[in-house]
Amino acid sequence: MKKRLLIRLVPLAGLLLATLVLSACAGSQNQRQQEDADEYVWPLPPEQPRIRFVRSIHSELDVGQEKSLARKISEKIFGRSALRALRKPLAVHVDSRGRILVVDTGWHKVLMFDFAAKRMDILGKKGSGRLLNPIGVTTDAQDRIFVTDAGGGRIMVYSPEGKFLRAFGGKSVLLRPAGIVVNTELQRVYVVDTWAHQIKVFDSTNGTFLFAIGRNEPEPQGDAAAASGGALDQIWNRGSEPGEFRFPTFIALDENGTLYVVDTLNFRVQMFTADGKFIATFGEVGNMPGNMYRPKGISLDSDGHIYVADAAFSNIQIFNKDGRLLLNFGTFGSGTADMRLPADLYITKDDQIYVVDQFNHRIQVFQYLGGQQPGEQKPVTVK
């Protein structure tokens, strides 16, 4: 009997030792990753650094919640429980509480990383609030969560705690809702409708459709309709003139209410007033610095610089309001500060930059260090 007990205890002791060793190794690895992160800055010395890499976010483990020793031993014996991790992230937003909201098309849900509470939650799992094909996410001043759901052609609204509140839009109004921002002061929701080649504007209090930004031609009839070939998008609304779009995707809003729209297949960024009046545009197709080839996410830092993610270049380009390239950062790869197919990005009020690194299944976090010295009037840096 004692021999049998000893035989059973020896493997458990070995598992316990292995678990402790792995935990120590994991801690050392995290420390090494942080030390490595401190080495990544743009531009390189001797130029003054303007951007610094901070960290990567992969899974629920990154929020700081550690597994108990009992759970670690149990997983060694019975196998690991499924780790909730990013699969195919597409869009990102950070609310006023610092919670990171990530649209993941692999999950078909929104993953919410709450570092303060050390937990990760999943939004839109069941019931009336179940998400079908989420694309974009944002919040209002009260941290209510707005999600574009292309599967239902609708906007889903949740409480800050993730409780489903209501939906608006519908397939009769929205063909393919994508990027989204909320102007709390004007009580407006701006939604990029990619297949309609427009920005649709709604009342944020009741979901009433207000107006559209972009070309707005009547739907063709008869022979003209047949000539469209049954295309999914409203091809008659496509355009390349100022104020027109060709498959727009993402959108940003500055503190003055100005809208910045990534006009993806026109390879440019367009700017509009809150009422939809065209202001300016910049960008052209090409493979040189400052050109755009597959522009995706867009956001602005506290100095008003415009950041545009480009999936083809695997980097982020920073422009001034006149469209002049100031700096780019990031390279193709799977290393510490690399990117593979960057998609959306979001910049917080304290200038932390969150980039969706789609094919590396992670969120890359950078810090804007400030672009101007006191008393100077000069851009971030030269390219």
Secondary structure, DSSP 8 states (H G I E B T S, - for coil): -HHHHHHHHHHHHHHHHHHHHHHHHHHHHHHHHHHHHTT-EES-TTS---EEEEEEE-BGGGGT----HHHHHHHHHH------B-SSEEEEEE-TT--EEEEETTTTEEEEEETTTTEEEEES-SGGG--SSEEEEEE-TT--EEEEETTTTEEEEE-TTS-EEEEEE-TTT-SSEEEEEEETTTTEEEEEEGGGTEEEEEETTT--EEEEES-------THHHHHTTT-SS-GGGB--STT-BSSEEEEEE-TT--EEEEEGGGTEEEEE-TT--EEEEE--BSSSTT-BSSEEEEEE-TT--EEEEETTTTEEEEE-TT--EEEEE--BSSSTT-BSSEEEEEE-TT-EEEEEEGGGTEEEEEEE--S--TT----S---
